[in-house]
């Protein structure tokens, strides 16, 4: 899968996650005023998903500040 940055209108951008056959899997719910901001949002989302995948192993979540 990969992210694509798409222009919705002349001044709004969004990201779309597409699969191997270029079908949309997920699209950002909000638009961004620049391509760079849409790219940053896609990167941030991908990092959240990666973190969630690492915690998929099970076991209790750690609670606290440290």
C-alpha positions as CSV (number, residue, x, y, z in Angstrom):
1,X,0.0,0.0,0.0
2,X,1.1,3.6,-0.5
3,X,-0.1,7.1,0.2
4,X,-1.1,9.5,-2.6
5,X,-1.5,13.2,-2.2
6,X,-4.4,14.5,-4.2
7,X,-5.6,18.0,-5.1
8,X,-9.3,18.3,-4.3
9,X,-9.6,21.8,-5.6
10,X,-7.2,24.6,-6.5
11,X,-6.3,25.2,-2.9
12,X,-7.2,22.0,-1.0
13,X,-5.2,18.8,-0.7
14,X,-5.9,15.4,0.9
15,X,-4.2,12.1,1.3
16,X,-5.4,8.7,0.1
17,X,-4.1,5.3,1.0
18,X,-4.3,3.0,-2.0
19,X,-3.7,-0.8,-2.3
20,X,-1.7,-2.6,-4.9
21,X,-4.4,-2.3,-7.5
22,X,-4.7,1.5,-6.9
23,X,-8.0,1.2,-5.1
24,X,-8.6,3.6,-2.3
25,X,-8.5,1.9,1.1
26,X,-8.7,5.0,3.3
27,X,-9.0,8.8,2.6
28,X,-8.3,11.7,5.0
29,X,-11.5,13.2,6.4
30,X,-10.2,16.7,6.2
31,X,-8.5,18.8,3.6
32,X,-5.3,20.7,3.9
33,X,-4.3,24.1,2.5
34,X,-1.1,22.8,1.0
35,X,0.5,19.7,-0.5
36,X,3.2,19.8,2.2
37,X,0.6,19.7,5.0
38,X,-1.3,16.8,3.4
39,X,2.0,14.9,3.2
40,X,2.8,15.6,6.8
41,X,-0.6,14.4,7.9
42,X,-0.2,11.2,5.9
43,X,3.2,10.6,7.5
44,X,1.8,11.3,11.0
45,X,-1.1,8.8,10.3
46,X,1.3,6.2,9.1
47,X,3.3,6.5,12.2
48,X,0.2,6.1,14.4
49,X,-0.8,2.9,12.5
50,X,2.7,1.5,12.8
51,X,2.6,2.2,16.6
52,X,-0.8,0.5,16.8
53,X,0.6,-2.5,14.9
54,X,3.4,-2.9,17.4
55,X,1.0,-3.0,20.3
56,X,-1.2,-5.6,18.6
57,X,0.9,-8.3,20.3
58,X,-1.5,-8.3,23.2
59,X,-0.9,-8.0,26.9
60,X,-2.0,-5.2,29.1
61,X,-1.2,-1.6,28.1
62,X,1.1,0.3,30.3
63,X,-0.6,3.1,32.2
64,X,1.2,6.1,33.6
65,X,3.5,8.9,32.8
66,X,6.7,7.0,32.1
